[in-house]
Amino acid sequence: MLKAIRDFFDQAPGGAKVRRGHDIELATAALLVEVMRMDSEVDAAEREVVLRAVRGKFGLAPDEAERLIALAEEEARQANDYWQFTSVINQRFSYEQKVRVVALMWEVAHADAALSAYEEHLIRKLADLLYVSHRDYITAKLAARDAAYGPERDRSD
């Protein structure tokens, strides 16, 4: 695993500058992967949202995003808790950036058109660990739902 991470850093453009910042990319990708894996089926639409999110957020090429997601999947499988990921994000991201991470998690959860209670519980837990307010958590949830299903959807969920 360490060799794979080292290889990713060595192959990434920008050398040392990218190495220093890569921990935030991996931490963010790992949280998105965890949401993707939460409902026990990794849907192609969810995977595409995760890939698009990391490409857009970090300006990665498609092959770099694929490698990052593969590393994030391995890290998430080996993790004992979420602190190793959320602590990096808390140290490096502003509040607004953390809210954006929560919004991305909601986009992943809604990508397969079936929001599970497990996904919702995980995102709530991660939002708490990222110190995102309940108001911003709900705003991100509703925005992702409206983007996925349209604003006409029943407001009861």
GROMACS elastic network, one bead per residue, 0.5 to 0.9 nm:
[ bonds ]
;  ai    aj funct       b0    kb
    1     4     6  0.51155   500
    1     5     6  0.64180   500
    1     6     6  0.86224   500
    1    71     6  0.78485   500
    1    74     6  0.78509   500
    1    75     6  0.83718   500
    2     5     6  0.51147   500
    2     6     6  0.60344   500
    2     7     6  0.84661   500
    3     7     6  0.59407   500
    3     8     6  0.84824   500
    4     7     6  0.50390   500
    4     8     6  0.61562   500
    4     9     6  0.86922   500
    4    67     6  0.89365   500
    4    71     6  0.74091   500
    5     8     6  0.50681   500
    5     9     6  0.63348   500
    5    10     6  0.86539   500
    5    68     6  0.86967   500
    5    71     6  0.71067   500
    6     9     6  0.51513   500
    6    10     6  0.61219   500
    6    11     6  0.86190   500
    6    19     6  0.86895   500
    7    10     6  0.50138   500
    7    11     6  0.60386   500
    7    12     6  0.84447   500
    8    11     6  0.53211   500
    8    12     6  0.60809   500
    8    19     6  0.88672   500
    8    64     6  0.79730   500
    8    67     6  0.73680   500
    8    68     6  0.78203   500
    9    12     6  0.52491   500
    9    13     6  0.83491   500
    9    15     6  0.70062   500
    9    16     6  0.81045   500
    9    18     6  0.68544   500
    9    19     6  0.54272   500
    9    22     6  0.75990   500
   10    13     6  0.80512   500
   10    15     6  0.64874   500
   10    16     6  0.85713   500
   10    19     6  0.79663   500
   11    15     6  0.79054   500
   12    15     6  0.64518   500
   12    18     6  0.69503   500
   12    19     6  0.82818   500
   12    64     6  0.77371   500
   13    17     6  0.89287   500
   13    18     6  0.72371   500
   14    17     6  0.57653   500
   14    18     6  0.56323   500
   14    19     6  0.83140   500
   15    18     6  0.55929   500
   15    19     6  0.63619   500
   15    20     6  0.89887   500
   16    20     6  0.62284   500
   16    21     6  0.87308   500
   17    20     6  0.54919   500
   17    21     6  0.66249   500
   17    22     6  0.87448   500
   18    21     6  0.51940   500
   18    22     6  0.58058   500
   19    22     6  0.52982   500
   19    23     6  0.77948   500
   20    23     6  0.70418   500
   20    24     6  0.89360   500
   21    24     6  0.60000   500
   21    25     6  0.71797   500
   22    25     6  0.50422   500
   22    26     6  0.62273   500
   22    27     6  0.85579   500
   23    26     6  0.51600   500
   23    27     6  0.60511   500
   23    28     6  0.85447   500
   23    85     6  0.87159   500
   23    88     6  0.72012   500
   23    89     6  0.88794   500
   24    27     6  0.50708   500
   24    28     6  0.60468   500
   24    29     6  0.84382   500
   24    85     6  0.81314   500
   24    88     6  0.61689   500
   24    89     6  0.61444   500
   24    92     6  0.70931   500
   24    93     6  0.83670   500
   25    28     6  0.52640   500
   25    29     6  0.60506   500
   25    30     6  0.84765   500
   25    54     6  0.75948   500
   25    57     6  0.87256   500
   25    58     6  0.70725   500
   25    68     6  0.78667   500
   26    29     6  0.50968   500
   26    30     6  0.59605   500
   26    31     6  0.87039   500
   26    68     6  0.66454   500
   26    69     6  0.80004   500
   26    71     6  0.74601   500
   26    72     6  0.58381   500
   26    75     6  0.84751   500
   26    85     6  0.80369   500
   27    30     6  0.51119   500
   27    31     6  0.64632   500
   27    32     6  0.88541   500
   27    72     6  0.74722   500
   27    75     6  0.89262   500
   27    84     6  0.77284   500
   27    86     6  0.70909   500
   27    87     6  0.88348   500
   27    88     6  0.67340   500
   27    89     6  0.68705   500
   28    31     6  0.53448   500
   28    32     6  0.64603   500
   28    33     6  0.86945   500
   28    54     6  0.80565   500
   28    72     6  0.85447   500
   28    85     6  0.71212   500
   28    86     6  0.82132   500
   28    88     6  0.88323   500
   28    89     6  0.71694   500
   28   101     6  0.71776   500
   29    32     6  0.51016   500
   29    33     6  0.60562   500
   29    34     6  0.85717   500
   29    50     6  0.74672   500
   29    51     6  0.87643   500
   29    53     6  0.85786   500
   29    54     6  0.66489   500
   29    68     6  0.72533   500
   29    69     6  0.62741   500
   29    71     6  0.87609   500
   29    72     6  0.57126   500
   29    73     6  0.83164   500
   30    34     6  0.61167   500
   30    35     6  0.87656   500
   30    69     6  0.75529   500
   30    71     6  0.82739   500
   30    73     6  0.64233   500
   30    74     6  0.86625   500
   30    75     6  0.68844   500
   30    76     6  0.56901   500
   30    85     6  0.71949   500
   31    34     6  0.50361   500
   31    35     6  0.64843   500
   31    36     6  0.86963   500
   31    72     6  0.82474   500
   31    76     6  0.78211   500
   31    82     6  0.79450   500
   31    85     6  0.71759   500
   31    86     6  0.82375   500
   31   101     6  0.86128   500
   31   105     6  0.75454   500
   31   126     6  0.81484   500
   32    35     6  0.52472   500
   32    36     6  0.62773   500
   32    37     6  0.87704   500
   32    50     6  0.62507   500
   32    53     6  0.87333   500
   32    72     6  0.87512   500
   32   101     6  0.82987   500
   32   104     6  0.73496   500
   32   105     6  0.55797   500
   32   108     6  0.70010   500
   33    37     6  0.61375   500
   33    38     6  0.85020   500
   33    47     6  0.81144   500
   33    50     6  0.71009   500
   33    69     6  0.74076   500
   33    72     6  0.67887   500
   33    73     6  0.61653   500
   33    76     6  0.73484   500
   33   105     6  0.88524   500
   33   108     6  0.86823   500
   34    37     6  0.51163   500
   34    38     6  0.59810   500
   34    72     6  0.89126   500
   34    73     6  0.78790   500
   34    76     6  0.66123   500
   34    77     6  0.87478   500
   34   119     6  0.88698   500
   34   122     6  0.83961   500
   35    38     6  0.50978   500
   35    39     6  0.78307   500
   35    46     6  0.89845   500
   35   105     6  0.64245   500
   35   106     6  0.84128   500
   35   108     6  0.67912   500
   35   109     6  0.63758   500
   35   118     6  0.87214   500
   35   119     6  0.59018   500
   35   120     6  0.88229   500
   35   122     6  0.70380   500
   35   123     6  0.73171   500
   36    39     6  0.71881   500
   36    40     6  0.83629   500
   36    41     6  0.79566   500
   36    42     6  0.60189   500
   36    43     6  0.77215   500
   36    46     6  0.60202   500
   36    47     6  0.69841   500
   36    50     6  0.78967   500
   36   105     6  0.84310   500
   36   108     6  0.62840   500
   36   109     6  0.66713   500
   36   119     6  0.81688   500
   37    40     6  0.55374   500
   37    41     6  0.64005   500
   37    42     6  0.56903   500
   37    43     6  0.88237   500
   37   119     6  0.87560   500
   38    41     6  0.76848   500
   38    42     6  0.83891   500
   38   109     6  0.88075   500
   38   116     6  0.83336   500
   38   118     6  0.61945   500
   38   119     6  0.56824   500
   38   122     6  0.78230   500
   39    42     6  0.76176   500
   39   109     6  0.88703   500
   39   115     6  0.85398   500
   39   116     6  0.63653   500
   39   117     6  0.84841   500
   39   118     6  0.64212   500
   39   119     6  0.65469   500
   42    45     6  0.85363   500
   42    46     6  0.68438   500
   42    47     6  0.70254   500
   43    46     6  0.52405   500
   43    47     6  0.63658   500
   43    48     6  0.87242   500
   43   111     6  0.83208   500
   43   112     6  0.64433   500
   44    47     6  0.50740   500
   44    48     6  0.61517   500
   44    49     6  0.86890   500
   44   111     6  0.89430   500
   44   112     6  0.81240   500
   45    48     6  0.50923   500
   45    49     6  0.63038   500
   45    50     6  0.87562   500
   45   108     6  0.82717   500
   45   111     6  0.56097   500
   45   112     6  0.58556   500
   46    49     6  0.51275   500
   46    50     6  0.63154   500
   46    51     6  0.87074   500
   46   107     6  0.83009   500
   46   108     6  0.52455   500
   46   109     6  0.71505   500
   46   110     6  0.79250   500
   46   111     6  0.50633   500
   46   112     6  0.60544   500
   47    50     6  0.50862   500
   47    51     6  0.61999   500
   47    52     6  0.85637   500
   47   108     6  0.78114   500
   47   111     6  0.86643   500
   48    51     6  0.50558   500
   48    52     6  0.60057   500
   48    53     6  0.83967   500
   48   108     6  0.87001   500
   48   111     6  0.86368   500
   49    52     6  0.50500   500
   49    53     6  0.59228   500
   49    54     6  0.86615   500
   49   104     6  0.84018   500
   49   107     6  0.71007   500
   49   108     6  0.57800   500
   49   111     6  0.68861   500
   50    53     6  0.50414   500
   50    54     6  0.63037   500
   50    55     6  0.85396   500
   50    69     6  0.79524   500
   50   104     6  0.80605   500
   50   105     6  0.85464   500
   50   107     6  0.86166   500
   50   108     6  0.64253   500
   51    54     6  0.54306   500
   51    55     6  0.60938   500
   51    56     6  0.85082   500
   51    62     6  0.78216   500
   51    65     6  0.60388   500
   51    66     6  0.69104   500
   51    68     6  0.89854   500
   51    69     6  0.72262   500
   52    55     6  0.51182   500
   52    56     6  0.59687   500
   52    57     6  0.83840   500
   52    62     6  0.86585   500
   52    65     6  0.82833   500
   53    56     6  0.52054   500
   53    57     6  0.58548   500
   53    58     6  0.82942   500
   53   104     6  0.68359   500
   53   108     6  0.89400   500
   54    57     6  0.50925   500
   54    58     6  0.57117   500
   54    59     6  0.74789   500
   54    60     6  0.70510   500
   54    65     6  0.63536   500
   54    68     6  0.84030   500
   54    69     6  0.83824   500
   55    58     6  0.55873   500
   55    59     6  0.50970   500
   55    61     6  0.65204   500
   55    62     6  0.68992   500
   55    64     6  0.82999   500
   55    65     6  0.58924   500
   56    59     6  0.53520   500
   56    60     6  0.71907   500
   57    60     6  0.81397   500
   58    65     6  0.89643   500
   59    65     6  0.89763   500
   60    63     6  0.79828   500
   60    64     6  0.57342   500
   60    65     6  0.57411   500
   61    64     6  0.51910   500
   61    65     6  0.61682   500
   61    66     6  0.86853   500
   62    65     6  0.50856   500
   62    66     6  0.62257   500
   62    67     6  0.87550   500
   63    66     6  0.50272   500
   63    67     6  0.62892   500
   63    68     6  0.86005   500
   64    67     6  0.51307   500
   64    68     6  0.60907   500
   64    69     6  0.85945   500
   65    68     6  0.50034   500
   65    69     6  0.60996   500
   65    70     6  0.85587   500
   66    69     6  0.51968   500
   66    70     6  0.62235   500
   66    71     6  0.86976   500
   67    70     6  0.50727   500
   67    71     6  0.62258   500
   67    72     6  0.85420   500
   68    71     6  0.50957   500
   68    72     6  0.60321   500
   68    73     6  0.85556   500
   69    73     6  0.60069   500
   69    74     6  0.85707   500
   70    73     6  0.51446   500
   70    74     6  0.63946   500
   70    75     6  0.86972   500
   71    74     6  0.51568   500
   71    75     6  0.61179   500
   71    76     6  0.85214   500
   72    76     6  0.59157   500
   72    77     6  0.84714   500
   73    76     6  0.51365   500
   73    77     6  0.61871   500
   73    78     6  0.87137   500
   74    77     6  0.51604   500
   74    78     6  0.63273   500
   74    79     6  0.86460   500
   75    78     6  0.51845   500
   75    79     6  0.59923   500
   76    79     6  0.51429   500
   76    80     6  0.84471   500
   76    81     6  0.87792   500
   76    82     6  0.85299   500
   77    80     6  0.84528   500
   79    82     6  0.72004   500
   79    84     6  0.79202   500
   80    83     6  0.87554   500
   80    84     6  0.87378   500
   81    84     6  0.69347   500
   81    85     6  0.84466   500
   82    85     6  0.54839   500
   82    86     6  0.61105   500
   82    87     6  0.83830   500
   82   126     6  0.77019   500
   82   129     6  0.83525   500
   83    87     6  0.55000   500
   83    88     6  0.82670   500
   83   129     6  0.76791   500
   84    87     6  0.56998   500
   84    88     6  0.67656   500
   85    88     6  0.55183   500
   85    89     6  0.65487   500
   85    90     6  0.88025   500
   86    89     6  0.50195   500
   86    90     6  0.59692   500
   86    91     6  0.85451   500
   86   126     6  0.75240   500
   86   129     6  0.64194   500
   86   130     6  0.60762   500
   87    90     6  0.50068   500
   87    91     6  0.61670   500
   87    92     6  0.86293   500
   87   129     6  0.82585   500
   87   130     6  0.79125   500
   88    91     6  0.52032   500
   88    92     6  0.61409   500
   88    93     6  0.82417   500
   89    92     6  0.52377   500
   89    93     6  0.54243   500
   89    94     6  0.85953   500
   89    97     6  0.88842   500
   89    98     6  0.72143   500
   89   130     6  0.74293   500
   90    93     6  0.58357   500
   90    94     6  0.76521   500
   90    95     6  0.83046   500
   90    98     6  0.76105   500
   90   129     6  0.85524   500
   90   130     6  0.60968   500
   90   131     6  0.81342   500
   91    94     6  0.83369   500
   93    96     6  0.78312   500
   93    97     6  0.55386   500
   93    98     6  0.61335   500
   94    97     6  0.51527   500
   94    98     6  0.63119   500
   94    99     6  0.87336   500
   95    98     6  0.50786   500
   95    99     6  0.62798   500
   95   100     6  0.86722   500
   95   130     6  0.85738   500
   95   131     6  0.81935   500
   95   132     6  0.73405   500
   96    99     6  0.50587   500
   96   100     6  0.62830   500
   96   101     6  0.87883   500
   97   101     6  0.63587   500
   97   102     6  0.88053   500
   98   102     6  0.64205   500
   98   103     6  0.86575   500
   98   127     6  0.83373   500
   98   130     6  0.66439   500
   98   131     6  0.83283   500
   98   132     6  0.70415   500
   99   102     6  0.50652   500
   99   103     6  0.62345   500
   99   104     6  0.86748   500
   99   127     6  0.81073   500
   99   130     6  0.84858   500
   99   132     6  0.63042   500
   99   133     6  0.87020   500
   99   136     6  0.67760   500
   99   137     6  0.73665   500
   99   140     6  0.75830   500
  100   104     6  0.61595   500
  100   105     6  0.86231   500
  100   140     6  0.80174   500
  101   104     6  0.50021   500
  101   105     6  0.62629   500
  101   106     6  0.87350   500
  101   127     6  0.88768   500
  102   105     6  0.50267   500
  102   106     6  0.63773   500
  102   107     6  0.87403   500
  102   123     6  0.71062   500
  102   124     6  0.89084   500
  102   126     6  0.79202   500
  102   127     6  0.63401   500
  102   130     6  0.87008   500
  102   132     6  0.81384   500
  102   136     6  0.87624   500
  102   137     6  0.69003   500
  102   140     6  0.68725   500
  102   141     6  0.83370   500
  103   106     6  0.50929   500
  103   107     6  0.63039   500
  103   108     6  0.87825   500
  103   137     6  0.77670   500
  103   139     6  0.85670   500
  103   141     6  0.67477   500
  103   143     6  0.79842   500
  103   144     6  0.68286   500
  104   108     6  0.63131   500
  104   109     6  0.86731   500
  104   140     6  0.84647   500
  104   144     6  0.81937   500
  105   108     6  0.51301   500
  105   109     6  0.62608   500
  105   110     6  0.87448   500
  105   119     6  0.89582   500
  105   123     6  0.67940   500
  105   141     6  0.89719   500
  106   110     6  0.61666   500
  106   111     6  0.84865   500
  106   119     6  0.85791   500
  106   120     6  0.83070   500
  106   123     6  0.74016   500
  106   140     6  0.70075   500
  106   141     6  0.57737   500
  106   142     6  0.88192   500
  106   143     6  0.86995   500
  106   144     6  0.58162   500
  106   145     6  0.78081   500
  107   110     6  0.52427   500
  107   111     6  0.59979   500
  107   140     6  0.89048   500
  107   141     6  0.82503   500
  107   143     6  0.88559   500
  107   144     6  0.52962   500
  107   145     6  0.77213   500
  107   147     6  0.83491   500
  107   148     6  0.76807   500
  108   111     6  0.51373   500
  108   112     6  0.78794   500
  108   144     6  0.88661   500
  109   112     6  0.70271   500
  109   113     6  0.80703   500
  109   114     6  0.76222   500
  109   115     6  0.58774   500
  109   116     6  0.78384   500
  109   119     6  0.62821   500
  109   120     6  0.78686   500
  109   123     6  0.88519   500
  109   144     6  0.88184   500
  110   113     6  0.52548   500
  110   114     6  0.62717   500
  110   115     6  0.57227   500
  110   144     6  0.69879   500
  110   145     6  0.65339   500
  110   147     6  0.89849   500
  110   148     6  0.63013   500
  110   149     6  0.85636   500
  111   114     6  0.77018   500
  111   115     6  0.85543   500
  111   148     6  0.68965   500
  112   115     6  0.76768   500
  113   148     6  0.73154   500
  113   149     6  0.77562   500
  115   118     6  0.83922   500
  115   119     6  0.66908   500
  115   120     6  0.72170   500
  116   119     6  0.52464   500
  116   120     6  0.64068   500
  116   121     6  0.86557   500
  117   120     6  0.50530   500
  117   121     6  0.60303   500
  117   122     6  0.85454   500
  118   121     6  0.50875   500
  118   122     6  0.61045   500
  118   123     6  0.86043   500
  119   122     6  0.51599   500
  119   123     6  0.61731   500
  119   124     6  0.85926   500
  120   123     6  0.52730   500
  120   124     6  0.62055   500
  120   125     6  0.86355   500
  121   124     6  0.51771   500
  121   125     6  0.61919   500
  121   126     6  0.86581   500
  122   125     6  0.50455   500
  122   126     6  0.60797   500
  122   127     6  0.84427   500
  123   126     6  0.50418   500
  123   127     6  0.58996   500
  123   128     6  0.84660   500
  123   137     6  0.86230   500
  124   127     6  0.51063   500
  124   128     6  0.62376   500
  124   129     6  0.87193   500
  124   134     6  0.85700   500
  124   137     6  0.75311   500
  125   128     6  0.51812   500
  125   129     6  0.63472   500
  125   130     6  0.87263   500
  126   130     6  0.61148   500
  126   131     6  0.85370   500
  126   132     6  0.87570   500
  127   131     6  0.61517   500
  127   132     6  0.52202   500
  127   133     6  0.76609   500
  127   134     6  0.81865   500
  127   137     6  0.68145   500
  128   132     6  0.59283   500
  128   133     6  0.75279   500
  128   134     6  0.82523   500
  129   132     6  0.77449   500
  132   135     6  0.82998   500
  132   136     6  0.65256   500
  132   137     6  0.65649   500
  133   136     6  0.53130   500
  133   137     6  0.61743   500
  133   138     6  0.86995   500
  134   138     6  0.61227   500
  134   139     6  0.84889   500
  135   138     6  0.52605   500
  135   139     6  0.61222   500
  135   140     6  0.86289   500
  136   140     6  0.60506   500
  136   141     6  0.84286   500
  137   140     6  0.52826   500
  137   141     6  0.61696   500
  137   142     6  0.87620   500
  138   142     6  0.60991   500
  138   143     6  0.84725   500
  139   142     6  0.52917   500
  139   143     6  0.61228   500
  139   144     6  0.86236   500
  140   143     6  0.51474   500
  140   144     6  0.61416   500
  140   145     6  0.85210   500
  141   144     6  0.53177   500
  141   145     6  0.61478   500
  141   146     6  0.86402   500
  142   146     6  0.60275   500
  142   147     6  0.84670   500
  143   146     6  0.51560   500
  143   147     6  0.61029   500
  143   148     6  0.85779   500
  143   151     6  0.88280   500
  144   147     6  0.50465   500
  144   148     6  0.60833   500
  144   149     6  0.85294   500
  145   148     6  0.51143   500
  145   149     6  0.59203   500
  145   150     6  0.72786   500
  145   151     6  0.79732   500
  145   153     6  0.85551   500
  146   149     6  0.53019   500
  146   152     6  0.79124   500
  146   153     6  0.74716   500
  147   150     6  0.56279   500
  147   151     6  0.75141   500
  148   151     6  0.89586   500
  149   152     6  0.78993   500
  149   153     6  0.65184   500
  150   153     6  0.61249   500
  151   154     6  0.84333   500
  151   155     6  0.88180   500
  152   155     6  0.82720   500
  153   156     6  0.88104   500
  154   157     6  0.73519   500
